[in-house]
Amino acid sequence: MHKPREAIALVYDGDQAPTLTAKGEGDLAEQIIELAMAYEVPIYENAELASVLARLELGDQIPEALYRTIAEIIAFAWYLKGKRPDGFVEPEEEI
């Protein structure tokens, strides 16, 4: 028997560590994903990471051990949406 699909949602305000705002498995996970898609929230699929984050309680900040992993995911999501952090300077292309 396979494990039900899990989904988590994080919010990141740029000042504090990302915070868990929603989590669920099975039908609830599907609803979280559908809502994210409806609001064009980037979705990153990684069952192992979702399983680790699902152990947190709602409102908990992500553990420090996951800062880099989550930062890379958020940075890539921002990049895909054309967002850049304040003060970001595009690197010059080499010829």
RARA-V873051 format. One record per residue. N is the residue number from 1. SS is DSSP state (H for helix, E for strand, - for the rest). PHI is phi in whole degrees, 0 to 359 (none if undefined). D_LAST is the distance of its C-alpha to the last C-alpha in Angstrom with 2 decimals. Layout:
# RARA-V873051
n & ss & phi & d_last
N & SS & PHI & D_LAST
N & SS & PHI & D_LAST
This chain:
# RARA-V873051
n & ss & phi & d_last
1 & - & none & 54.09
2 & - & 271 & 50.58
3 & - & 284 & 49.71
4 & - & 299 & 49.36
5 & - & 297 & 45.91
6 & E & 248 & 45.06
7 & E & 219 & 43.01
8 & E & 227 & 42.26
9 & E & 230 & 40.84
10 & E & 241 & 39.26
11 & E & 240 & 38.85
12 & - & 226 & 36.40
13 & - & 260 & 36.87
14 & - & 89 & 34.19
15 & - & 253 & 36.94
16 & - & 250 & 38.85
17 & - & 296 & 38.07
18 & - & 305 & 37.96
19 & E & 240 & 41.52
20 & E & 287 & 43.17
21 & E & 247 & 44.55
22 & E & 202 & 45.70
23 & E & 203 & 46.39
24 & E & 184 & 48.36
25 & E & 227 & 48.90
26 & - & 64 & 50.05
27 & H & 299 & 50.91
28 & H & 295 & 49.87
29 & H & 299 & 46.42
30 & H & 298 & 46.11
31 & H & 294 & 47.16
32 & H & 299 & 44.56
33 & H & 295 & 41.82
34 & H & 298 & 43.20
35 & H & 295 & 43.33
36 & H & 300 & 39.73
37 & H & 296 & 38.67
38 & H & 298 & 40.86
39 & - & 259 & 39.15
40 & - & 55 & 35.61
41 & - & 277 & 35.33
42 & - & 301 & 32.66
43 & - & 244 & 34.41
44 & - & 242 & 33.32
45 & - & 262 & 35.59
46 & - & 203 & 36.49
47 & H & 300 & 40.21
48 & H & 294 & 40.28
49 & H & 294 & 38.63
50 & H & 300 & 40.91
51 & H & 297 & 43.88
52 & H & 295 & 43.08
53 & H & 291 & 42.55
54 & - & 293 & 45.71
55 & - & 286 & 47.74
56 & - & 286 & 47.04
57 & - & 269 & 49.44
58 & - & 303 & 48.49
59 & - & 92 & 47.28
60 & - & 286 & 46.11
61 & E & 279 & 42.73
62 & - & 296 & 40.60
63 & - & 291 & 41.25
64 & H & 304 & 39.00
65 & H & 298 & 38.23
66 & H & 257 & 36.35
67 & H & 307 & 34.35
68 & H & 296 & 31.03
69 & H & 301 & 31.54
70 & H & 292 & 32.57
71 & H & 299 & 29.87
72 & H & 295 & 27.17
73 & H & 294 & 29.05
74 & H & 296 & 29.47
75 & H & 299 & 25.83
76 & H & 293 & 24.82
77 & H & 298 & 27.63
78 & H & 299 & 26.51
79 & H & 302 & 22.93
80 & H & 297 & 24.51
81 & - & 269 & 26.64
82 & - & 79 & 23.86
83 & - & 268 & 25.39
84 & - & 223 & 23.83
85 & - & 295 & 25.88
86 & - & 305 & 26.93
87 & - & 83 & 24.54
88 & - & 290 & 21.53
89 & - & 239 & 18.19
90 & - & 298 & 15.22
91 & - & 292 & 12.42
92 & - & 287 & 9.35
93 & - & 285 & 6.45
94 & - & 276 & 3.78
95 & - & 270 & 0.00
